[in-house]
């Protein structure tokens, strides 16, 4: 069963919550077919997020990642299995 979660939905949420200066969300689910957390559809379970935000200023990497996870919590609860997060 598909999650219905899209890269566009994650991108919109992150734009609203974190006011990024750089934002790219890539659905990498198809690369994980047959792996844990993959639902067999090839979409909506594994994402890569590349993001920079003024809210990250002075924060260590773990705190920056926590801001991203917090912004996307309901997506994670709905079936996002993996997030690869790149911040600077």
Order of alpha helices (4+ residues) and beta strands (2+ residues): alpha-beta-beta-alpha-alpha-beta
